[in-house]
Amino acid sequence: MKRKVQPVGRWLASGDGGIVARCGEEELSRRQWQQQIRSLGHRLLAHPGERWALCFDDSYLFSVALLAALHAGKTPVIPGHCRESLLQEQAGEFDAMLCDQLLAPGCPVWQIGGAEASQRADLSAPDLRPALSGEGIGADDVPLPAIPDEACVVLFTSGSTGQPRQIIKPVCCLDEEARWLAELWGDRLQDCTFIASVSHQHLYGLTFRIILPLALGQPFDSRQVFYSEQLSARQNGLRYAFISSPAFLRRLDLTLPAPDCQLIVSAGGPLSWQHAQGVEAWLKQPVDEIYGSTETGVLATRSRKAEEVLWQPFSQVGFSQDEPQRWRVCSPLIPEVEGLLLDDKLAFTAEGFQLCGRHDRTVKVEDKRVSLSEIERRLLALPQVKDAAALSVTRPERSGIGVVLVLDKPYSEAALARLKREWRHELHRWLEPVAMPRYWRVVDSIPQNSQSKRAWPQIQELFHAAR
């Protein structure tokens, strides 16, 4: 059955009854949600800042900030993380920030929930939590302007240069993507509450745990799922759509009681057949995988009912071979009329396609995109490091990032151990945990081939030699 899908611009005008979100056993009403959006939206209308960064742990508050910013004619900027040092580095990308935690990115910050606001100088706006209570705010019932036709959100993704790359995503593309997904899953989503182990600060979480449920008028859980126990403890009597990643599904404790999940979605990397089977046996549903990226939106899907299942492109997505072994994709979800050149290697048959690796220096670790160039850039900023190479190292027990370093002088084992502790402390300011180097090698020079380019096979061998 074809589901009714409301575009983002109509969410404030749609019915005022029902539940928009859950937080544990607490139910958050659509009427309250709409009042809070209007209240914050009117405050934003009075502020000259045009680009507002959104940094939230709580998905309900994130949705309030997102809608308020769009209706106020502002551009939401979603950095992809809430790491203060990186936000300070990216401060030129936004004029002010909305958040639910204590952050000092070097611009005006409006904290609209979370911990008690401190007296830090950069919290230059009043605490907005009273405005979000829905009590005594005269602007609550005053309509906000319509979302402009050209409205967009700004996201970031790791590029091959190592610098976060800005991706502009029109709101109309988010609406279209929600329509595709609703058509794909139809009645399977009926009466489901959306829960997720992925963050709304990235496009996957934004689309699947925020945009899709709101477009369908169905509730989402404001809290991210981090552990199997949290998933298992979901209320009996409720049906769920679980938005996850291969990394989380691989770590599931299948001995726990299973919740009632009508749909399990996985994206961000390949899911092994072994783990797909385990999840299906536990939750009594096959895993539905999504292939796509921040740049492209969703491109293809497959249901893991067998080991070798080919990817099926969405009907409006077109692939063409741009050059040997390089594929270009065109889609209504991609604003560029010429489409985008993919970094993934694809192998097509008449029945679909397979994924066969990547061309660029962005790798997946624990299903998160990690820029090897960014890791190298941060390593080279360390005073003792003269040259650096980063790569993905695959081990039976656990994969991770390996780094090969050329240092300014020889160091004893004790001095190297101390330096590594210092380097990890410094790198932690910039890199996500999955991007932190796990395997270290120190050499006199990084291997090169006859063309004076890095000899990656020899570099890889450094991590497989007995140590």
N, C-alpha and C positions, 0 to 999 in steps of 0.2 A: 504494500500500500504506500502511495506517495504521501510523505509527511509534509505538513505545513511548516515552512521555514520563514521566519521573520528576519528581514535585514536589520543590521545594527541601528540604522536610523529610525526604526519604528519601536525599539525596545522601551522607550520612555512612554510611548502612547499605547502600548499593548496593555491588556487587562491589568487591574490593580490587585487581583487576588492571587492566592497561591503562594508557594514557597519558591524563592529564587536560589537559596543555598542552605546548606547545613554545616554546623560546626559541632561535632559530637552529637549530642542529643538535642542541641538548640536548633530551632528552625527559624530562618531569617526570611521575612515576608517580602514579596515583590513591592508592596506599597511602601514599606520602609526604605527599601533599596532605591526606589525612584525618588523619594523625598531627599535622601542623602545625596544622590547624584545632582539634583537641582540645587541643593544648598551649596555644595562644593562648586558646581558650575558657575553660580553667580559670583562667588568669591574669585574664581579664576577670570571671569570676564572683567573684573576690576583691576587685574594685574597686567602690566605691560609685557611680561615675558611670553614668548611665542612657543618655545620648545621646552617641554616639561619632561624630565626623566622620571620614570616610574620604577621604584625599587621596593618591592613588597615580598614578605613571606606569606601573608594572608591573601588568598585568592579572592575572597569577597571584597576586601578593601581595594585590591588591585582593580577589580571590575568597576567599582565606584569611581576610582580615579580615572580609569580609561574612558568611561562614558562621559564623565564631567568634562574632561579635557577636550574630547571630540566635539561635544555640544557647545563648548565655549570657543570653538574655533582655534584651539591650540593643537600643536603637533605632539602626540605622545612619543617619547623616545624610550625604548626598552633596551637597556644596556646589555642584558643577558646575564648579569651577576649583580651582587651587592657588595663587592670588595672595595673598601674605601680608597685604597691607594690607586686602583685602576680607575675609579670614578674621578679622582682628582686629575689623572692623566687625560681623561676623556672630557673634562669639564667644558672644553670649547664646543662640544657637540650639543649642549643644552643651556638654557637660561636659568632654570630653577628646577627643583625636585619635589616630587610627592613621594612619601615613604611611610612605613610603619615601624621604623627603627631609628636609632640614633646614628646619623651619618653626617660627615663634614666634608662634602665634595668640593668646597670652595665656591658655592653659589647659594642663593636663598633656598632654604629647605622648609617645606611644610610637612610636619609629621601629623598624620591623620589617624593614628592608632598605634598599638603596640606599647612599648615601654613608656613610662612617664617622660614627658619632654624635659630636657635639661635647660640650663641657662646659657648654653653654648652660643657664642656670638652669631654663628651662621644660621641659627634657627630664627630667621628674621621675620617670620610671620607668626601670628598667634597660633597656639595649639588648636587644631580644627576638630578635635574629637567632640566638643559640645555641639558643633554644627552638624556632626554626623549622628547625633542622637535622635534627630527628627523632632525635637521638642522646642517650641517657641521660636522657630525660625520662619519669619514671614515670607521668605523667598521660596519656601518649600513648594507652594502651589503656583508659583509664577513660572510659566513655560520658559524653557531655554530655547535659544535659536536652534534651527534644524542643523544637523551635521552637513557641512558643505559637500557638494558632489565630488570635489577633488580631495577630500580628506584622506589622510594616510597615517600610518604609524611607521616609526623608524626602528629597525632592529639592527643587530650587529652579528657578524659571523667571522670566524677566523679565515683570513685570506692567505694565499701562498707567500706573501711578503712578511707575515707575522704580525702585521698591524690589524686591529679589529676593522673589518670592512663594513661600511654602512649599507644597509639594504632598505630601500623605501618600498613599503607594502601598502598599496591603495586599499581603503576599506572595502571598496566594491569587490576586490579580489578575495577578501576574507569572507564576504557574503556568498560569493560564487562557490568557494571551497566548501562552506557549510552545506550548500545545496547538494553538491556532489556526494558528500558523506552521508547526508540524510537519505538520499536516493539509494546509495549503496547498501545501507543497513536496515532501512525501513522499519518494520515492526519490531526488530530485535532491540531497538532503543526505547520502545514503549514503556513508560513508567519507571525508567531507570534513573538512578542518581549517579552522576559522573564522579568517579574518584580517580586519583592519579598519583603515580610515583615520580612524575616528571614536573619540572618547574614551568610556571606560566611565563617566566622571563625569557623563554625561547619560543620560536614560532610553533613548534610541535605542541607544547603545552598550551600556548595561547589559543591555538585553533581548536584543539580537541577537548581541553578541560574548561575553557571559558566561552569561546565563540559558539561552538556547536551546541552545548546545552542551552545557552541563552537564546539562540536562534530557534530552538525547538520548544522553548518554554519549560524546560526540565531543570531540576535542581542540580547543583554541583556542590561538592564538599570543599570547604575553604582551606582545609589542611592537606598538606602533601603527605603521602604515605612513604615512610622511610624503611619500615621493617615488616617482615612477614607477619609478626604478631599484630601489628596495626591493621593489616588487611584482614586477617582472620577474625579480628574482634568486631568487624562491622555488624551493625544491628541485624538481628534476624527479622525476617518479614519484609525487608527491602531488597529490591533488585538493583544491580549495579552494572555500569559500564566502566571497565577498568582500563585506564590509559597508562601504559607502562613502557618499559624499554627492555631489550634483551638482557642487559646487565642485572636488572632487578629480578627478572624472571629466572635467570640462572641461579640466583641466591635464595629462591623461595624455599621455605621449610614446608615440605609437602606432608609432614606428619601432623600439622595443625588442622583444626576444623576449617573447612572451606566456606567462604561466603557465597552468596547467590549471584554470580557474575553471568550476565546474559551475553556480554561481549567483552573480549580481551583484545586490546589493540597494542601492537608492539611496533616501534619505529626507532630509527637512530643507528641501526646496524643489523647485521644478519643474526638470526636466531637459529641455533643448531637444532637438528631434528630430534636429538635426544632430549633437549630441554623443552621443545615444543610438545613432545609426547607427554612429558611429565606434567606440564601445565594443564594439558587437556584432560589427563587422567584425574587431576585434582579438582579442576573447576568444571569439568563435564562440558567444556566448549573448546573448539579448536581456536588457536591464536590467529587473529587477522593481522597481517603485517602491512605496513605502509612504506612505500619508497618515495622519497622526495628530499627537499632541502629547504633551507631558509630562502634561498634565491628563487626557487622554482615553485614552492608549494607542493602539494601532493601530485605525484606523477603516475603511480601504479599501486596495485594491491595484490595480495594473494592470501588465501586461507590455507594454513599448514595442516591439511588433512593427509598429506603424504610427504615423504622425504624430498623428492624432487618435484617441486611445484614451481612452474614458471610464473614470472610477474606478468600481470595483465594491466596494460595502460588504461587509464580512464578514457572514456570515449572521445573527449575533446582534446586529448594530448597527442601530439604528433612528433615522431622522431625521424630525423634524416641524418645521413652520414655526411659530415662536413669535410672530413679528410680521413685518410686511413686510420682506423681505430679510434676516431673521435666522432662523437654523436652530438647533434644539436637538437634541442627540444623546443617546440612552440606550444603554447597553451594560453587560454584566457586568463590564467592565474599569473602569467608572466607579462609585465607591462611592456617590455621591450618587443617591438613588432618583429624584429629579426630573431627572436628567441634567445636562448642561452646555450653556450657550448658546455657540455657536461665534463666534469673531471672524472666521472666514473667510467670504467670500461664495461661495455655491454656486448652481449652475444645474443642475437635475435634468431628465432625460428618462426615458423608459421603460427605456432601456438602461444608465443610470448617471448620473454627474454630472461637471461640470467645476468647476474652481476659478477664481474671478473676482476675486481681491483680498482685502483685509482691511478690517475696520471700525476696529480699535484703532490705537494709536501704537507697536506693535511691528512692526518690519520685518525682513526677511531680507537679510543681507549675507553673501555667500559661504556661504549656507545655514545661517548661525547667526542665532538670534533676537537682535535688538539693540533695546533699549528707548531710543527717542528721548527719553523723559522723563528717563531716568537720565543720558543725556549732557547734557541741559539742566541737570539738577540739579548735576552736577559742574562745568559751565562757570560757573554762577552762584556757585559757591564761590570762584572766582578773584577776587582783590581788584579787578582792573581792569574786570570784566564786570558791567554793570548789568542787561542783559537778554539773553536768548539763545533762539534757535529752532534746532532740529535737524531734518533731513529726509533722506530717501534721494535721492541724485542719480544718475541713470542716464546713463552715458556709453558711447559705442561701444567705447572701449578698456577701460574698467574702471569699475564702479559703486562708490559709496562714500557716506560720510556727509558732508553739507554742513552748515555751521553759519553762522548769521547773528548777529552780535554788536552790541550797543550798549555802548560803552565809557564810562568815567567822564570822559574828556577826549580831545581830539584827540592823535594820535601821528604822528610822522614815519614814513616807510616803513622806515627803519633801525630805529627803536624798535619798530615793529610786528613786524618780522622777529625781533628779539630776544625780544619777548614771546611770539610763537608757539612759539619753541624752548622757552621756560620753561613755557608752557601744556602743550605736548606731554609734557614731562618729568613734570609734575604729573599730567596725565590718565592717563599710562601706569600709574600706581600703582593706578588704579581700573578702567580700561576694557581689555577684550580688544583685541588688534590690529585686528580687523575693525570695532570700534566707534570707533576713533580717527578724529577728523575728518580728511578728506582735502581738502575744499574749504572755504575761509574767505571770508566777506564781512563787512565792517564798515560799518554804516549809522548814521544819526542816530536812526532809530526803525524798529521792525519794522512792516511794513505791516499795517493792520487794515481790516476791511470796515465797513459801516454799522451792524452789530450789535456793534461794538467787539471782534470776534473776529479772530484772525489770518487774514489773507488769503493762504491757502496758494498759490493760483495766482500771485500777485504775488511771493511769497517764492521760489517755484520759478524764476520768470523771472530772478531775480538770478544764477542759476548758468548761464543760457543766453545772457546778454548777452555781447558781445565784451569780452574783458579783455586 
